[in-house]
């Protein structure tokens, strides 16, 4: 994996050093099948590392429900996890062109990252913060915070059912977190500081007892941070 080079880094790195937008295998310019494959693999591994801690209560609830119906729980549980990760893999397919486009803009000789990078990251933070207050965000977060209710309402028998349930939970999770991970795309997908911060935020709002209130606080903080970043009041990388 190469060094992070998201929108936030565009204003701080010379274009000659931007040999890959996000990850090893991503081409220096233009879309490619090889670059997309490398990105999708690394993206899915990264999403697993960041999202599975917050999804652990749902996975454990599914395994317990499966155990009450069938002694064989290992394979169905892994299939449930696979269904969940397939959603994030599909999300990576959507993200990849935007990542490549950002790299192409940042590495263009006429690009002035100092001008547009703070606005891009600031705007992304504002959008992500505003999304925290939408009905869709609250609906998806409510499902993510209620493992027993989800398993009861969406239970399907068999391995195919486990895959479907994992994908359904993944969709709720994507609906809950897509805007937060938009920040990661803007700041640099391999920016470790942002990765850690977003992992903690997702875990807090999904698992901690006051997660729904924390979601509101997170939204306000992101909007404030976006305004500051766009105005140049805070460093962006």
Secondary structure as UniProt FT lines:
FT   HELIX           7..10
FT   TURN            11..12
FT   HELIX           15..17
FT   TURN            24..25
FT   HELIX           33..69
FT   HELIX           74..107
FT   TURN            109..110
FT   HELIX           113..131
FT   TURN            132..133
FT   HELIX           135..144
FT   HELIX           147..154
FT   HELIX           158..187
FT   TURN            189..190
FT   HELIX           192..207
FT   TURN            209..210
FT   HELIX           211..230
FT   TURN            231..232
//
